[in-house]
Amino acid sequence: MLAKIAVLVSGGGTNLQALLDAQGKKLKHGEIKAVISNHENAYALRRAEKYGVPAYTIKNENEIIQIIEENKIDLIILAGFLSILSKDFTKRYTNRILNIHPSLIPSFCGKGYYGLKVHEAALAYGVKITGATVHFVNEIPDGGKIIDQKAVRVHKGDTPEKLQRRVMEKAEWILLPRATEAVCKNILKEKTK
Ligand code: GRF
């Protein structure tokens, strides 16, 4: 048995790609059953289609819930999903929603810290090490329990774009499949208790 995963996306979907590529390899205990976007033009949806994974565009949270329930999803992964979920939603799926954030939480996180803004803030502060964090999602933006983190060095002359790319390559694309595997394994263990 495999844990059933839904990935929520809004943009390019390179983290989704890392998960798709990891299936059957580093990701042994989970399978992506649905990719859900709030933007119909999100390239992430095309990535899903290429892998034969059902891709959905939704207008509101109720539509997400419907897809989750219909597909008996065990784990929801936010991979660049640029919409804040309601308290009702996060409560309904306690310990069943993961997010990847491109900094070492608690630095450069919370409301307003997304995309390049995170890396701009890290460079402006002058930190020498940044990275990525995978955490459970609760009602506080980037405030849920940390599952795993991976550090990345800031280089002299970094621009936000260069740093963003390094954090993705050296941290996010490795960390997300790894943390997903660990959580899926646990979910299956719970199920078979
Ligand atoms: C990533 O940096 C992720 O950490 C953040 O949003 C970005 C999504 O990029 N939450 P992609 O769509 O996976 O390429």
Residues whose N, C-alpha, C, O or C-beta is under 5 A from the ligand:
A	BS01	GRF	G11 G12 G13 T14 N15 L16 A79 G80 I100 H101 P102
